[in-house]
Amino acid sequence: MRVAVCPGSFDPVTNGHLDIFERTSKMFDQLIVAVFHNPNKKPLFDMKERVEMLEIATSHIPNIRVDAFSGLLNEYVRQQDSTIIVRGLRALSDFEYEFQRALLIKKVDPVIETVFMMTNSDYSFVSSSGIKELARFGGPVSSFVPPGVEQKLYARLRES
């Protein structure tokens, strides 16, 4: 069974993420979308909320499992009986960052491979941070996020 892990903070999940999930799910027997704790970021949604949003957003994709983890990515990938990490790319700047991370993981764990998936050009400008900023100023985000995420986003911003 070919299992791949697609890690990210997904705060919140966007249609760009879904594009990557849908296309990648066709390449593997199982795709694990893994929400990870990044100590360098202060998320708007906690891990449980992000997992729930992802489960709803990906419910139409039968071979996806949503999970959460903290710690080293290579160790998590191995725990999932996988050796494949999938990273979505929007632009050249994403590639530079992700390439360095992939090389570091390869040095630490030579068996693990990183696969880069380019997002559809319709979503090349969509980022979770950009969506949060747009929503903070009352901008429309419904065309950039899966159904239900917009309401959760505006509700959370009203709370803070």
Protein Blocks (a to p, Z undefined) as FASTA:
>chain_A
ZZdddddfkpacdfklmmmmmmmmmmpmbdcddddddfkbccfbdfklmmmmmmmmmmmp
mkbccdddedjfklmmmmnopabdcdddfbfmlmmmmmmmmmmmmmmmmmbccddddddf
klmmgcfklmmmmmmnopafklmpcehjlmmmmmmmmmZZ
